[in-house]
Amino acid sequence: MLILTCPYCGISADETELAPGGEAHLTRHGPDSTDTDFHDYLFARENPMGVHFERWRHVSGCGKWFHAARDTTTLRVYGTYPAQTTEPPRDIRDMITGHNPGWTWRLLR
């Protein structure tokens, strides 16, 4: 079972108390964007085998959105952090690199 700690209220909750929100750190495109940019924003998603950054909502708790870094093959959770953060915190990136030598952070879109 997947257990994530809400960075706002500090409660460790299993996935039944949370709601998934898809991929984190997407570049949102406004009304002046091209059709291709908007199409990619709506439909093009990473589905990596390995490290993935996701959005979650603590529905049975504080109700706030947050981000989680986890490995999709092992379900190892590297950490959670506020949704307003534009990139994973340095300590989480260092933990990921420690378990996955050669891994580097990059904003996907």
LUMMI-558200 format. One record per residue: x, y, z of N, C-alpha, C, O in turn; residue in one letter. Coordinates in steps of 0.05 Angstrom, whole numbers, padded with zeros to 5 digits. Example, Ala and Ser with C-alpha at 12.3 -4.5 7.8 and 13.67 -1.06 7.14 Angstrom:
R   n_east   n_north     n_up   ca_east   ca_north    ca_up   c_east   c_north     c_up   o_east   o_north     o_up   type
R    00264    -00114    00156     00246     -00090    00156    00264    -00066    00156    00285    -00066    00169      A
R    00257    -00045    00142     00273     -00021    00143    00258     00001    00157    00268     00023    00161      S
END
This chain:
R   n_east   n_north     n_up   ca_east   ca_north    ca_up   c_east   c_north     c_up   o_east   o_north     o_up   type
R    00017    -00023    00000     00000      00000    00000    00018     00025    00000    00039     00025    00013      M
R    00010     00045   -00015     00025      00070   -00017    00017     00088    00007   -00007     00093    00011      L
R    00037     00097    00022     00033      00115    00044    00049     00140    00039    00073     00139    00035      I
R    00035     00163    00040     00047      00189    00036    00042     00207    00060    00021     00205    00072      L
R    00062     00224    00066     00059      00243    00088    00051     00270    00077    00066     00281    00061      T
R    00029     00280    00086     00020      00307    00078    00039     00328    00089    00043     00329    00113      C
R    00051     00344    00071     00071      00364    00081    00057     00387    00096    00071     00403    00110      P
R    00031     00389    00095     00017      00411    00109    00009     00404    00137    00015     00418    00156      Y
R   -00004     00381    00140    -00014      00373    00167    00004     00352    00180    00000     00346    00204      C
R    00023     00340    00165     00042      00321    00176    00031     00293    00181    00045     00276    00192      G
R    00007     00288    00171    -00005      00261    00175    00004     00242    00153    00003     00249    00130      I
R    00012     00218    00161     00019      00197    00141   -00007     00183    00135   -00020     00172    00152      S
R   -00015     00184    00109    -00041      00173    00101   -00036     00153    00079   -00019     00156    00062      A
R   -00052     00132    00079    -00050      00112    00057   -00067     00123    00034   -00082     00142    00036      D
R   -00063     00110    00011    -00075      00120   -00014   -00106     00121   -00013   -00117     00135   -00030      E
R   -00119     00107    00005    -00148      00109    00007   -00157     00136    00018   -00181     00143    00015      T
R   -00140     00150    00032    -00146      00176    00043   -00138     00199    00025   -00141     00223    00032      E
R   -00127     00192    00002    -00116      00212   -00016   -00129     00209   -00044   -00141     00189   -00050      L
R   -00127     00230   -00060    -00137      00229   -00087   -00114     00237   -00106   -00101     00258   -00102      A
R   -00108     00220   -00126    -00087      00226   -00144   -00094     00249   -00163   -00118     00251   -00171      P
R   -00075     00265   -00171    -00080      00288   -00188   -00063     00288   -00213   -00062     00308   -00227      G
R   -00049     00266   -00219    -00033      00265   -00243   -00005     00275   -00240    00005     00278   -00217      G
R    00007     00280   -00262     00035      00288   -00263    00040     00316   -00251    00024     00334   -00256      E
R    00061     00319   -00236     00067      00345   -00225    00087     00361   -00243    00099     00349   -00261      A
R    00089     00386   -00238     00108      00404   -00251    00103     00407   -00282    00122     00408   -00297      H
R    00078     00408   -00289     00072      00412   -00318    00071     00442   -00323    00064     00458   -00305      L
R    00079     00450   -00347     00077      00478   -00355    00049     00483   -00365    00040     00470   -00385      T
R    00034     00500   -00352     00007      00506   -00360    00008     00527   -00382    00023     00546   -00381      R
R   -00009     00523   -00402    -00010      00542   -00425   -00036     00558   -00425   -00058     00546   -00420      H
R   -00034     00583   -00429    -00057      00601   -00429   -00071     00603   -00456   -00065     00589   -00474      G
R   -00090     00622   -00458    -00106      00625   -00482   -00090     00634   -00506   -00099     00630   -00529      P
R   -00066     00645   -00502    -00050      00654   -00525   -00031     00632   -00535   -00014     00638   -00552      D
R   -00033     00608   -00524    -00016      00587   -00533   -00024     00575   -00559   -00047     00579   -00569      S
R   -00007     00559   -00571    -00013      00546   -00596   -00031     00522   -00591   -00032     00512   -00568      T
R   -00044     00512   -00611    -00061      00488   -00608   -00043     00464   -00600   -00052     00447   -00584      D
R   -00020     00462   -00610    -00002      00440   -00604    00006     00441   -00574    00006     00421   -00561      T
R    00013     00465   -00564     00021      00468   -00536   -00002     00460   -00518    00001     00446   -00498      D
R   -00027     00469   -00525    -00050      00463   -00508   -00056     00433   -00510   -00063     00421   -00489      F
R   -00055     00421   -00533    -00059      00393   -00536   -00039     00377   -00519   -00047     00359   -00505      H
R   -00014     00384   -00521     00006      00370   -00505    00002     00373   -00475    00005     00354   -00460      D
R   -00007     00397   -00466    -00013      00401   -00438   -00036     00383   -00429   -00035     00372   -00407      Y
R   -00056     00380   -00445    -00079      00364   -00438   -00074     00334   -00439   -00084     00318   -00423      L
R   -00059     00325   -00460    -00058      00296   -00465   -00031     00283   -00464   -00029     00259   -00459      F
R   -00009     00298   -00467     00018      00285   -00467    00028     00284   -00439    00032     00304   -00426      A
R    00032     00260   -00429     00041      00255   -00402    00064     00235   -00402    00066     00217   -00419      R
R    00082     00240   -00383     00104      00220   -00379    00091     00196   -00364    00072     00199   -00349      E
R    00101     00173   -00370     00093      00149   -00355    00118     00133   -00350    00122     00111   -00361      N
R    00136     00144   -00334     00162      00132   -00331    00163     00107   -00315    00146     00102   -00297      P
R    00182     00090   -00321     00188      00068   -00304    00211     00078   -00287    00234     00080   -00296      M
R    00206     00084   -00262     00226      00095   -00245    00215     00120   -00230    00192     00121   -00222      G
R    00232     00140   -00227     00225      00164   -00212    00203     00180   -00226    00204     00185   -00250      V
R    00183     00187   -00210     00160      00202   -00221    00151     00222   -00200    00152     00217   -00176      H
R    00142     00245   -00209     00132      00267   -00192    00102     00269   -00197    00093     00274   -00219      F
R    00087     00267   -00175     00058      00267   -00178    00045     00287   -00159    00056     00296   -00140      E
R    00020     00294   -00166     00003      00311   -00150   -00016     00294   -00134   -00027     00274   -00145      R
R   -00021     00300   -00109    -00040      00286   -00092   -00055     00306   -00075   -00045     00327   -00070      W
R   -00079     00298   -00068    -00096      00315   -00050   -00103     00299   -00026   -00112     00276   -00028      R
R   -00100     00311   -00003    -00106      00298    00023   -00136     00301    00029   -00144     00317    00045      H
R   -00153     00286    00015    -00182      00289    00016   -00194     00283    00043   -00213     00295    00052      V
R   -00183     00263    00057    -00194      00255    00083   -00180     00269    00106   -00182     00261    00129      S
R   -00166     00290    00100    -00151      00305    00121   -00155     00335    00116   -00177     00345    00117      G
R   -00133     00349    00111    -00134      00378    00108   -00145     00388    00081   -00152     00411    00078      C
R   -00146     00369    00062    -00158      00376    00036   -00139     00391    00017   -00147     00399   -00005      G
R   -00114     00394    00024    -00095      00409    00008   -00081     00391   -00013   -00077     00367   -00009      K
R   -00073     00404   -00035    -00057      00390   -00055   -00027     00391   -00048   -00018     00411   -00036      W
R   -00013     00370   -00055     00016      00369   -00051    00029     00352   -00072    00015     00338   -00087      F
R    00055     00352   -00074     00070      00336   -00093    00084     00314   -00079    00091     00316   -00055      H
R    00088     00291   -00093     00102      00269   -00082    00122     00259   -00103    00116     00258   -00127      A
R    00146     00251   -00093     00166      00239   -00111    00168     00210   -00103    00172     00203   -00080      A
R    00164     00192   -00123     00165      00164   -00117    00176     00148   -00141    00177     00159   -00163      R
R    00183     00124   -00136     00193      00106   -00157    00170     00088   -00165    00159     00074   -00148      D
R    00162     00088   -00190     00139      00072   -00199    00145     00042   -00200    00126     00026   -00201      T
R    00170     00034   -00200     00176      00006   -00201    00178    -00007   -00173    00172    -00030   -00170      T
R    00187     00008   -00153     00190     -00002   -00126    00170     00009   -00106    00168    -00002   -00084      T
R    00156     00030   -00114     00138      00045   -00096    00152     00059   -00073    00140     00068   -00054      L
R    00179     00062   -00075     00194      00077   -00055    00185     00106   -00057    00185     00118   -00079      R
R    00178     00118   -00035     00171      00146   -00033    00195     00162   -00024    00206     00157   -00003      V
R    00204     00180   -00041     00227      00197   -00034    00220     00221   -00017    00237     00232   -00003      Y
R    00195     00229   -00018     00186      00252   -00002    00162     00266   -00014    00154     00261   -00037      G
R    00151     00283    00002     00128      00300   -00007    00135     00329   -00001    00152     00335    00016      T
R    00122     00347   -00015     00128      00376   -00012    00104     00392   -00023    00088     00381   -00038      Y
R    00101     00417   -00015     00078      00433   -00022    00075     00436   -00052    00094     00436   -00068      P
R    00050     00437   -00061     00043      00439   -00089    00052     00465   -00102    00056     00466   -00126      A
R    00056     00486   -00086     00065      00511   -00097    00095     00512   -00104    00104     00531   -00116      Q
R    00109     00491   -00098     00138      00488   -00103    00141     00482   -00133    00129     00464   -00144      T
R    00159     00497   -00147     00162      00494   -00176    00181     00471   -00183    00181     00463   -00206      T
R    00196     00461   -00164     00214      00438   -00169    00218     00424   -00143    00215     00436   -00122      E
R    00226     00398   -00144     00230      00383   -00119    00251     00396   -00102    00271     00406   -00113      P
R    00248     00396   -00076     00269      00407   -00058    00295     00392   -00061    00296     00369   -00069      P
R    00316     00405   -00055     00344      00395   -00058    00347     00368   -00043    00360     00350   -00054      R
R    00337     00366   -00019     00341      00341   -00003    00327     00317   -00017    00338     00295   -00016      D
R    00304     00321   -00029     00291      00300   -00043    00307     00292   -00068    00310     00268   -00074      I
R    00316     00312   -00083     00332      00306   -00107    00358     00291   -00099    00366     00273   -00114      R
R    00371     00299   -00077     00395      00285   -00068    00389     00256   -00060    00405     00238   -00065      D
R    00366     00251   -00047     00358      00224   -00039    00354     00207   -00064    00362     00184   -00065      M
R    00341     00219   -00084     00336      00204   -00109    00362     00197   -00123    00366     00174   -00132      I
R    00380     00216   -00124     00407      00212   -00136    00422     00190   -00121    00437     00175   -00133      T
R    00419     00190   -00094     00433      00170   -00078    00424     00142   -00084    00439     00123   -00083      G
R    00398     00138   -00091     00387      00112   -00098    00389     00106   -00128    00387     00083   -00136      H
R    00392     00127   -00144     00393      00124   -00173    00416     00140   -00184    00412     00162   -00195      N
R    00441     00130   -00182     00464      00145   -00192    00460     00153   -00221    00452     00137   -00237      P
R    00467     00177   -00227     00464      00187   -00255    00438     00201   -00260    00435     00214   -00281      G
R    00419     00199   -00242     00393      00212   -00246    00397     00242   -00242    00411     00251   -00224      W
R    00384     00258   -00259     00385      00287   -00256    00357     00298   -00259    00340     00288   -00275      T
R    00351     00320   -00245     00325      00333   -00247    00324     00349   -00272    00343     00362   -00280      W
R    00301     00347   -00286     00296      00364   -00309    00266     00370   -00310    00250     00352   -00305      R
R    00259     00394   -00316     00231      00401   -00319    00223     00390   -00346    00234     00397   -00367      L
R    00202     00373   -00346     00195      00358   -00370    00182     00376   -00391    00187     00372   -00415      L
R    00165     00394   -00383     00151      00412   -00402    00150     00439   -00391    00139     00457   -00404      R
END
